Amino acid sequence: MSMNPQQDRSVDPEELLLRTDWSSAEHCCPNVAPATPVILRQLLDTDAGKQGTALRNLQQAVTHQATFYSATAPAASFVAAILGHPRTLTKVTDQGPWDAANFGEEPRFLLRVGLLNWLGSTAWDANEESPDGYEADIEAFRSLRPTLYDAIQPFLTDDEPVIRDAALAAVLPLLASPELAHQAEGLRDDVWTLAADSAPYRQRAINTLASWGEDITPFQQYRHTHPADVRAHVEGFTDDPPF
């Protein structure tokens, strides 16, 4: 795997954490989950188990049930800044012990993919007409969209397909920012490809195309067919539905 520009070993997590007054930044569950800076610090722990737990806490406490808190925006800034850190290439699981014991262990994934997914999902929630949370906390996150785009953009050409797809899915909701709208045209072909794939981001890509005024009829018409058949249709290789 080649090294992206963002894979900078000089990133100092402690220095990043000092930029925020965490005493005034709260998440949903102060009596259950660790404080936000503890969660963020553990994302880069040398123990993969602690990293996975930190990712789960990030998902469940810092943006509990798609709600924005005063800790959400500064946490997103930190996550964006560490995306290129070598320890984000650790394979982790965000399953809790109870889930794993009762439903079986799920495949592990790169922490970098998990962090991109969290940023993308949070950005998607911020685009809702009435997101949950105080308006100031929502706007604090929305104001970060150009910064988040700059941090994620290098991974759009990553050597690893799973990272490329996660990065593309993460930047799509960021394009709702007027400052980033012009980036859509350069991503159009990649979004069509993602929409025609069976990846977990397919619906987000289709929704994005619809928001751009693209004709998504092929995806609706052939939703029960193989993704390659849909891709052939949307790229103009066939006019008839596959049999």
C-alpha positions in Angstrom: 0.0 0.0 0.0 1.4 3.3 -1.0 1.4 6.1 1.6 -1.1 8.9 1.2 -0.2 12.5 1.8 -2.3 12.3 5.0 -0.3 9.4 6.4 1.9 11.6 8.4 3.7 10.0 11.3 4.4 13.4 12.8 0.7 13.9 13.9 0.7 14.4 17.6 -2.6 13.3 19.1 -2.0 15.0 22.4 -1.3 18.3 20.6 -4.5 17.9 18.7 -6.5 17.3 21.9 -5.0 20.4 23.5 -6.7 22.6 20.9 -10.1 22.0 22.6 -11.5 22.9 26.0 -13.0 19.5 26.7 -14.5 20.7 30.0 -17.2 22.4 28.0 -17.6 19.7 25.4 -20.0 16.9 26.3 -21.4 13.8 24.7 -24.6 11.9 25.5 -23.5 9.5 28.3 -21.0 11.0 30.7 -21.9 8.5 33.4 -21.5 5.5 31.1 -18.9 6.2 28.4 -15.4 7.7 28.9 -14.9 11.4 28.4 -14.5 12.3 24.7 -10.7 13.0 24.9 -10.2 9.6 26.4 -12.2 8.0 23.6 -10.2 9.9 21.0 -6.9 9.0 22.6 -7.8 5.3 22.6 -8.5 5.4 18.9 -4.7 5.3 18.5 -3.9 2.9 21.3 -1.5 0.1 20.6 -4.2 -2.4 21.7 -6.6 -3.2 18.8 -9.2 -4.2 21.3 -9.1 -0.7 22.9 -9.2 0.9 19.5 -12.4 -1.0 18.6 -14.0 -0.1 21.9 -13.1 3.6 21.3 -14.7 3.4 17.8 -17.9 2.0 19.4 -17.9 4.7 22.0 -17.4 7.3 19.3 -20.5 5.9 17.5 -22.7 5.4 20.5 -21.7 8.3 22.8 -20.4 11.2 20.7 -23.2 10.9 18.1 -25.7 8.8 20.0 -28.7 7.9 17.8 -27.7 10.5 15.2 -27.7 13.3 17.8 -25.2 16.2 17.8 -23.5 17.2 21.0 -21.0 19.9 21.9 -18.3 17.2 21.6 -19.3 16.1 18.1 -17.6 18.8 16.1 -14.2 18.8 17.9 -14.2 15.0 17.9 -14.8 15.1 14.1 -11.9 17.5 13.7 -9.6 15.1 15.6 -10.8 12.1 13.6 -10.1 13.9 10.4 -6.7 14.9 11.5 -5.6 11.3 12.4 -7.0 9.5 9.3 -3.5 9.1 7.9 -2.0 7.8 11.2 -0.4 4.4 10.7 -2.4 3.0 13.6 -5.7 3.6 11.8 -4.6 0.7 9.5 -5.2 -1.7 12.5 -8.0 -4.2 11.9 -10.6 -3.8 14.6 -14.2 -4.7 15.5 -16.7 -2.4 17.0 -18.8 -5.2 18.4 -19.4 -5.3 22.1 -18.7 -8.6 23.9 -22.5 -9.3 24.4 -23.2 -8.9 20.6 -20.2 -11.2 19.7 -21.3 -13.8 22.2 -24.9 -13.9 21.1 -24.7 -13.2 17.4 -21.2 -14.4 16.5 -18.1 -12.4 15.7 -18.2 -10.2 12.6 -15.3 -9.8 10.3 -12.7 -7.2 11.4 -12.2 -4.1 9.3 -9.6 -1.3 9.0 -10.1 1.3 11.7 -9.5 3.9 9.0 -12.6 2.6 7.2 -14.6 2.8 10.5 -13.5 6.4 11.0 -14.4 7.4 7.5 -17.8 5.7 8.0 -18.4 7.6 11.2 -17.5 10.9 9.5 -19.7 10.2 6.5 -22.7 9.1 8.6 -22.4 12.1 10.8 -22.2 14.4 7.8 -25.3 12.7 6.3 -27.2 13.3 9.6 -26.1 16.9 9.5 -27.8 17.3 6.2 -31.2 16.3 7.5 -33.8 19.1 7.6 -34.1 19.0 11.4 -31.1 17.1 12.9 -31.3 16.1 16.6 -29.3 18.3 18.9 -28.8 22.0 19.7 -28.5 24.2 16.7 -25.1 25.5 17.8 -23.7 22.0 17.9 -25.1 21.1 14.5 -23.8 24.3 12.9 -20.4 23.7 14.5 -20.2 20.4 12.7 -21.5 21.8 9.4 -18.9 24.5 9.5 -16.2 21.8 9.4 -17.4 20.4 6.1 -14.6 22.0 3.9 -12.0 20.9 6.5 -13.3 17.4 6.6 -13.3 17.2 2.8 -9.7 18.3 2.6 -8.8 15.6 5.1 -10.7 12.8 3.3 -9.9 13.8 -0.3 -6.5 12.2 -0.5 -8.0 8.8 0.3 -10.3 8.9 -2.8 -7.3 7.5 -4.7 -6.0 5.1 -2.0 -4.6 1.8 -3.2 -7.1 -0.1 -1.0 -10.5 -0.3 -2.7 -12.3 -0.5 0.7 -10.6 2.8 1.8 -11.4 4.4 -1.6 -15.1 3.5 -1.4 -15.4 4.6 2.3 -13.7 7.9 1.5 -16.1 8.5 -1.5 -19.1 7.7 0.6 -17.8 10.0 3.3 -17.3 13.0 1.1 -20.7 12.8 -0.7 -22.8 14.4 2.2 -20.1 17.1 2.6 -20.9 18.4 -0.9 -24.1 19.9 0.6 -21.8 22.7 1.6 -22.0 25.6 -0.9 -18.2 25.8 -0.8 -17.9 22.2 -2.0 -20.7 22.0 -4.5 -18.3 22.4 -7.4 -16.5 19.2 -6.4 -19.5 17.1 -7.5 -18.8 17.1 -11.2 -15.3 15.6 -10.8 -16.8 12.7 -8.7 -19.8 12.0 -10.8 -18.4 8.9 -12.6 -17.1 7.4 -9.4 -20.5 7.9 -7.7 -22.2 6.1 -10.6 -19.7 3.2 -10.2 -20.4 3.1 -6.5 -24.1 3.2 -7.0 -23.9 0.2 -9.4 -21.9 -1.8 -6.9 -23.0 -4.1 -4.1 -20.9 -2.3 -1.6 -22.5 -1.0 1.7 -22.5 2.5 0.3 -24.7 1.8 -2.7 -27.8 3.5 -1.4 -26.0 6.6 -0.3 -24.5 6.9 -3.9 -28.0 6.4 -5.4 -29.5 9.0 -3.1 -26.7 11.4 -4.0 -27.3 10.9 -7.7 -31.0 11.6 -7.2 -30.2 14.8 -5.4 -28.1 15.8 -8.4 -31.0 15.3 -10.7 -29.6 12.2 -12.3 -32.0 9.5 -13.7 -31.8 6.7 -11.2 -34.6 4.7 -12.9 -32.1 1.8 -13.8 -31.4 1.2 -10.1 -35.1 1.1 -9.3 -36.0 -1.1 -12.3 -33.2 -3.6 -11.8 -32.8 -3.5 -8.1 -33.1 -7.3 -7.9 -30.5 -8.0 -10.6 -26.8 -8.3 -10.4 -25.0 -4.9 -9.9 -23.0 -5.5 -13.1 -26.2 -5.6 -15.1 -27.2 -2.3 -13.7 -23.8 -0.8 -14.4 -24.0 -2.1 -18.0 -27.4 -0.4 -18.4 -26.5 3.0 -16.9 -23.3 3.1 -19.0 -25.3 2.6 -22.1 -24.2 -1.0 -23.1 -27.7 -2.4 -23.2 -31.3 -1.2 -23.6 -33.0 -4.4 -22.5 -33.2 -5.7 -18.9 -31.0 -8.7 -18.3 -32.6 -12.2 -18.2 
